[in-house]
């Protein structure tokens, strides 16, 4: 009972509850979901959103938000695909060069967002919403229509199954990196800037550099998400990242990170990203099992997202009741 109370007291309690609920319903309607192969395939599908949610968390902790992460992911992805060329096995130099170029593009795009917010003093929502059109337009210019080639070595890399799926190793690596990051000076600066930027400035912290670094880090993580997504689907798509922007915000919110900044962490965001996909899966199963028209899925998806976003506030209201 004490352990249960401690879990419910955690900021990520809502994400954990939704995750368990999604697993239970999925187990009832889709038992094959938990077979090793299906589990590995689904976790690989979740990984790009997990990375975007982690990047979004870093930005939000610093007092910002990035509505262009989906467009950055798309741009990074199509740049990689074009850099790979049309040969199935372009060689190690071109393969790793393409990956590095995609990661660089993601990092630079994030840094541009950070510069607009930190140094030009633009509102994060307005600035990143505007730049999302720039990154999306560049993605369409680089690759006007779906296509391209991904080296087979990269496709095999993301499908490695060593004891557990590669995607699970990736998540564990992210958590270990976060544990190390929390002990760094930049982590303390990030939380301080998000909690009270004026007090952080008075303490000698460079608010501008901290926020610029947060957006650049989010761009790098988004570039990694683009790599995993591109290697998984084995092609390029100039519109593929659009839905992931809102999903990353939902994952952050239900994961317990405060949108005003300065409080939260990536554990809740990772749980929130997985819970988000499980809820979408539950909606799809409900539409199928109850013979509903496919048009209902969009309505139900939107309702679930709104309820997920509103749930933390509703829980706070309930806790304040005598």
Backbone torsions as a table, in degrees:
resi	resn	phi	psi	omega
1	UNK	NA	-40.8	179.1
2	UNK	-62.9	-41.6	178.1
3	UNK	-62.7	-40.5	179.2
4	UNK	-63.0	-43.2	179.2
5	UNK	-63.5	-39.4	178.4
6	UNK	-64.5	-40.5	178.7
7	UNK	-64.3	-44.1	-179.7
8	UNK	-67.1	-23.0	178.9
9	UNK	-81.5	-11.5	-179.3
10	UNK	-72.4	150.0	178.6
11	UNK	-60.1	-28.0	-177.9
12	UNK	-91.6	17.0	-177.5
13	UNK	-59.1	-42.6	-179.0
14	UNK	-62.3	-44.3	178.8
15	UNK	-61.5	-39.2	179.7
16	UNK	-66.0	-41.5	179.0
17	UNK	-63.8	-46.1	179.3
18	UNK	-64.5	-36.2	178.5
19	UNK	-63.9	-46.4	179.8
20	UNK	-64.5	-43.0	178.6
21	UNK	-59.9	-44.5	178.9
22	UNK	-63.5	-39.1	178.4
23	UNK	-65.7	-40.8	-179.5
24	UNK	-64.4	-48.7	-178.8
25	UNK	-64.8	-40.1	178.5
26	UNK	-63.4	-40.1	178.7
27	UNK	-62.5	-33.6	-179.4
28	UNK	-72.7	-40.9	-173.4
29	UNK	-99.6	-19.9	-175.6
30	UNK	-143.8	71.0	-177.6
31	UNK	-59.5	-29.8	-179.0
32	UNK	-65.9	-13.7	178.8
33	UNK	-57.9	-29.2	-172.7
34	UNK	-96.6	6.5	172.4
35	UNK	-69.9	148.9	-174.7
36	UNK	-52.8	-45.0	-177.4
37	UNK	-66.1	-45.9	-179.9
38	UNK	-65.3	-40.8	178.4
39	UNK	-61.0	-44.3	179.9
40	UNK	-63.6	-42.4	179.6
41	UNK	-63.3	-42.9	-179.6
42	UNK	-68.6	-40.8	179.2
43	UNK	-63.8	-35.9	176.1
44	UNK	-64.8	-34.3	177.0
45	UNK	-69.5	-33.1	-178.2
46	UNK	-75.3	-23.9	-169.5
47	UNK	-58.5	-44.3	178.3
48	UNK	-57.7	-42.5	178.8
49	UNK	-67.4	-36.5	177.1
50	UNK	-58.8	-44.7	179.9
51	UNK	-66.3	-39.5	176.7
52	UNK	-65.0	-40.1	179.1
53	UNK	-64.5	-38.6	176.7
54	UNK	-64.5	-44.7	177.2
55	UNK	-61.9	-43.3	177.6
56	UNK	-62.1	-36.8	178.8
57	UNK	-62.4	-43.4	179.5
58	UNK	-59.9	-43.7	179.8
59	UNK	-65.5	-45.4	-177.9
60	UNK	-65.3	-38.3	178.0
61	UNK	-59.7	-30.9	178.1
62	UNK	-85.6	7.3	177.0
63	UNK	90.9	15.5	179.6
64	UNK	-121.7	-166.9	173.3
65	UNK	-159.2	150.7	-178.0
66	UNK	-128.7	109.2	179.2
67	UNK	-93.4	13.3	-179.2
68	UNK	-115.0	7.2	-175.5
69	UNK	-61.3	-38.5	177.8
70	UNK	-62.0	-41.0	178.7
71	UNK	-69.5	-36.5	176.8
72	UNK	-64.3	-42.2	177.0
73	UNK	-58.5	-44.8	179.4
74	UNK	-61.2	-46.4	-178.7
75	UNK	-62.7	-45.1	178.6
76	UNK	-60.6	-40.8	-178.4
77	UNK	-63.6	-49.3	-176.5
78	UNK	-69.8	-31.0	175.9
79	UNK	-64.1	-43.2	176.8
80	UNK	-59.3	-47.9	-176.5
81	UNK	-61.1	-43.4	179.8
82	UNK	-67.7	-34.3	179.6
83	UNK	-70.4	-29.8	179.5
84	UNK	-67.5	-29.7	-176.2
85	UNK	81.1	-166.3	-173.9
86	UNK	-101.5	-5.2	-179.2
87	UNK	-79.7	137.5	179.2
88	UNK	-59.8	-33.7	179.5
89	UNK	-131.2	84.2	-173.6
90	UNK	-75.2	-3.3	-179.1
91	UNK	100.1	156.6	-174.5
92	UNK	-63.5	-37.4	-177.5
93	UNK	-63.2	-48.0	-178.9
94	UNK	-72.0	-34.2	-179.9
95	UNK	-64.9	-55.1	-177.7
96	UNK	-73.3	-27.9	174.7
97	UNK	-65.1	-39.9	177.7
98	UNK	-64.1	-42.0	178.0
99	UNK	-63.3	-45.8	-179.7
100	UNK	-62.2	-39.3	179.4
101	UNK	-65.1	-41.9	177.9
102	UNK	-63.0	-41.5	178.0
103	UNK	-65.4	-39.0	178.8
104	UNK	-64.1	-42.8	179.0
105	UNK	-61.4	-44.3	178.2
106	UNK	-61.5	-43.3	-179.7
107	UNK	-65.2	-43.5	179.6
108	UNK	-65.4	-40.4	178.1
109	UNK	-63.0	-42.3	176.4
110	UNK	-63.0	-39.5	179.4
111	UNK	-65.1	-37.8	176.2
112	UNK	-62.0	-43.5	176.1
113	UNK	-58.7	-45.0	-179.8
114	UNK	-63.5	-37.7	177.9
115	UNK	-63.5	-43.1	179.6
116	UNK	-62.1	-39.3	-177.3
117	UNK	-79.6	-47.3	-171.9
118	UNK	-79.7	-42.0	-173.1
119	UNK	-102.1	-34.2	177.2
120	UNK	-88.3	-5.9	175.3
121	UNK	61.5	33.3	175.9
122	UNK	-82.6	150.6	176.8
123	UNK	-63.4	130.9	-175.6
124	UNK	-54.7	-42.1	-178.3
125	UNK	-63.3	-46.4	-177.9
126	UNK	-67.6	-46.4	-176.1
127	UNK	-62.5	-49.2	-176.4
128	UNK	-74.4	-28.3	174.3
129	UNK	-65.6	-39.3	178.6
130	UNK	-68.5	-45.0	-178.6
131	UNK	-68.0	-22.3	178.0
132	UNK	-60.8	-33.3	177.0
133	UNK	-71.4	-34.1	177.9
134	UNK	-66.0	-49.7	-179.0
135	UNK	-66.2	-38.0	177.6
136	UNK	-66.0	-39.6	177.5
137	UNK	-65.5	-39.6	177.3
138	UNK	-64.7	-37.3	178.6
139	UNK	-62.8	-41.5	178.0
140	UNK	-67.4	-32.3	177.7
141	UNK	-69.9	-40.3	-180.0
142	UNK	-69.2	-42.4	-178.8
143	UNK	-139.6	92.7	-173.9
144	UNK	-62.8	-26.7	-178.8
145	UNK	-144.2	157.7	-178.4
146	UNK	-56.7	142.7	179.1
147	UNK	158.5	-165.6	-179.6
148	UNK	97.5	-179.0	-174.1
149	UNK	-134.9	145.2	175.0
150	UNK	-121.0	127.9	-178.8
151	UNK	-54.4	140.5	-178.3
152	UNK	-62.5	-28.4	-179.9
153	UNK	-64.1	-34.8	178.0
154	UNK	-74.3	-37.7	176.9
155	UNK	-62.3	-42.0	178.9
156	UNK	-67.7	-34.5	-177.4
157	UNK	-60.9	-44.2	-177.0
158	UNK	-79.4	-7.1	178.6
159	UNK	-104.4	9.0	-179.8
160	UNK	-61.8	138.1	179.1
161	UNK	-126.9	87.8	178.8
162	UNK	-106.8	97.4	-174.5
163	UNK	70.0	-53.1	175.7
164	UNK	-132.9	164.2	-179.7
165	UNK	-57.9	148.7	178.4
166	UNK	-56.4	-37.3	-179.1
167	UNK	-61.2	-32.7	177.2
168	UNK	-70.5	-39.1	173.7
169	UNK	-60.0	-38.4	179.3
170	UNK	-62.9	-43.5	179.0
171	UNK	-64.4	-42.6	178.1
172	UNK	-61.9	-38.1	177.7
173	UNK	-64.5	-40.8	177.7
174	UNK	-61.1	-44.3	-179.5
175	UNK	-64.8	-40.3	178.0
176	UNK	-65.7	-41.3	178.0
177	UNK	-63.1	-37.8	178.8
178	UNK	-66.9	-40.6	177.8
179	UNK	-60.3	-40.4	175.4
180	UNK	-67.2	-42.2	-177.2
181	UNK	-60.6	-37.8	-177.4
182	UNK	-61.2	-21.9	178.7
183	UNK	-89.8	1.2	-177.2
184	UNK	-90.8	163.5	178.9
185	UNK	-66.7	-36.1	-178.8
186	UNK	-66.1	-34.7	178.1
187	UNK	-62.8	-44.4	178.2
188	UNK	-63.0	-38.9	177.8
189	UNK	-65.5	-40.2	-178.6
190	UNK	-62.4	-47.5	179.0
191	UNK	-65.2	-37.5	-179.8
192	UNK	-66.7	-42.9	179.7
193	UNK	-64.8	-41.1	179.1
194	UNK	-69.4	-34.8	-178.7
195	UNK	-75.9	-45.1	-178.6
196	UNK	-157.6	91.1	-175.4
197	UNK	-61.5	-33.8	180.0
198	UNK	-66.7	-44.3	177.8
199	UNK	-65.6	-37.0	177.8
200	UNK	-63.5	-41.7	178.0
201	UNK	-63.3	-41.8	179.1
202	UNK	-63.4	-31.0	180.0
203	UNK	-80.4	0.5	177.8
204	UNK	94.5	9.3	179.0
205	UNK	-84.9	134.8	176.2
206	UNK	-79.4	102.0	-177.8
207	UNK	-62.9	-41.0	-177.1
208	UNK	-64.8	-48.3	-179.0
209	UNK	-65.3	-36.5	179.9
210	UNK	-64.0	-45.5	-179.8
211	UNK	-69.4	-38.7	176.4
212	UNK	-60.0	-43.1	178.5
213	UNK	-64.0	-37.2	179.4
214	UNK	-63.7	-44.8	179.7
215	UNK	-68.3	-38.0	177.6
216	UNK	-65.0	-41.5	177.4
217	UNK	-62.5	-40.2	177.3
218	UNK	-63.1	-38.5	177.0
219	UNK	-64.4	-39.8	177.9
220	UNK	-65.0	-44.9	178.4
221	UNK	-63.3	-36.1	176.9
222	UNK	-67.1	-37.8	174.9
223	UNK	-61.8	-38.9	175.2
224	UNK	-63.8	-40.8	176.1
225	UNK	-60.8	-38.8	177.7
226	UNK	-63.9	-39.4	178.6
227	UNK	-61.3	-48.9	-178.1
228	UNK	-65.7	-39.2	179.6
229	UNK	-67.4	-43.6	-179.0
230	UNK	-65.0	-43.2	178.7
231	UNK	-66.2	-30.4	-178.5
232	UNK	-73.8	-46.5	-176.8
233	UNK	-87.4	-12.1	173.3
234	UNK	61.5	31.2	176.4
235	UNK	-163.4	177.2	177.9
236	UNK	-111.6	149.3	-179.9
237	UNK	-146.7	119.2	-175.7
238	UNK	-74.4	2.4	179.9
239	UNK	-128.0	10.7	-167.3
240	UNK	-71.7	-27.2	-172.5
241	UNK	-89.1	-7.3	-174.3
242	UNK	-50.9	-54.2	-176.0
243	UNK	-66.8	-15.8	-174.1
244	UNK	-77.2	-18.5	-179.9
245	UNK	-64.8	-54.4	179.0
246	UNK	-62.6	-38.9	179.8
247	UNK	-61.0	-38.0	179.4
248	UNK	-66.6	-37.2	177.7
249	UNK	-67.3	-42.4	177.8
250	UNK	-59.9	-44.9	-179.8
251	UNK	-60.8	-40.4	179.7
252	UNK	-66.3	-43.5	-176.4
253	UNK	-66.9	-50.5	-178.4
254	UNK	-72.9	-14.4	175.1
255	UNK	-81.1	-4.1	172.7
256	UNK	95.6	1.8	176.7
257	UNK	-78.0	128.8	-176.6
258	UNK	-74.6	127.2	-176.8
259	UNK	-65.8	-20.4	177.0
260	UNK	-77.9	-10.2	174.2
261	UNK	98.6	163.1	172.3
262	UNK	84.7	-3.6	-178.1
263	UNK	-148.4	133.0	178.6
264	UNK	132.7	-165.4	-178.9
265	UNK	-178.8	176.9	-172.6
266	UNK	-83.8	-17.6	-179.9
267	UNK	-59.4	-48.2	178.4
268	UNK	-63.5	-36.8	-179.4
269	UNK	-67.5	-38.0	176.9
270	UNK	-65.4	-46.0	176.5
271	UNK	-60.6	-40.3	-179.9
272	UNK	-64.8	-38.1	178.9
273	UNK	-65.1	-43.9	178.7
274	UNK	-66.7	-41.6	178.5
275	UNK	-61.5	-38.6	178.9
276	UNK	-59.5	-46.6	179.6
277	UNK	-67.1	-38.1	179.2
278	UNK	-65.1	-39.3	178.0
279	UNK	-65.0	-39.6	176.3
280	UNK	-63.2	-37.9	177.9
281	UNK	-65.9	-39.9	177.6
282	UNK	-62.7	-41.5	178.3
283	UNK	-61.9	-45.5	179.5
284	UNK	-61.9	-41.4	178.1
285	UNK	-64.4	-39.3	179.9
286	UNK	-64.9	-43.5	178.7
287	UNK	-59.9	-40.8	-178.4
288	UNK	-72.3	-46.8	-173.8
289	UNK	-72.4	-27.5	-179.8
290	UNK	-101.3	11.7	175.6
291	UNK	54.9	40.2	178.3
292	UNK	-82.6	155.7	176.6
293	UNK	-65.5	141.6	179.5
294	UNK	-56.3	-25.4	179.7
295	UNK	-63.8	-23.7	179.6
296	UNK	-68.7	-23.7	-174.8
297	UNK	-63.5	-40.1	179.0
298	UNK	-62.2	-44.2	179.3
299	UNK	-62.8	-45.1	-178.9
300	UNK	-67.2	-40.7	177.2
301	UNK	-57.4	-47.4	179.7
302	UNK	-62.5	-41.5	178.9
303	UNK	-63.2	-42.8	178.8
304	UNK	-62.3	-41.0	179.6
305	UNK	-64.3	-45.0	179.2
306	UNK	-61.5	-44.7	179.2
307	UNK	-64.2	-38.8	178.5
308	UNK	-64.3	-40.6	178.3
309	UNK	-68.3	-35.6	-177.7
310	UNK	-81.1	-20.6	-173.3
311	UNK	-58.2	-44.3	179.4
312	UNK	-59.0	-41.3	177.8
313	UNK	-66.0	-40.0	178.2
314	UNK	-64.4	-38.8	177.9
315	UNK	-64.3	-38.7	177.6
316	UNK	-64.9	-38.2	178.0
317	UNK	-64.3	-40.8	179.6
318	UNK	-64.8	-40.3	-179.3
319	UNK	-66.1	-25.6	-179.5
320	UNK	-81.0	-13.7	-179.9
321	UNK	-68.1	140.5	179.9
322	UNK	-68.1	NA	NA
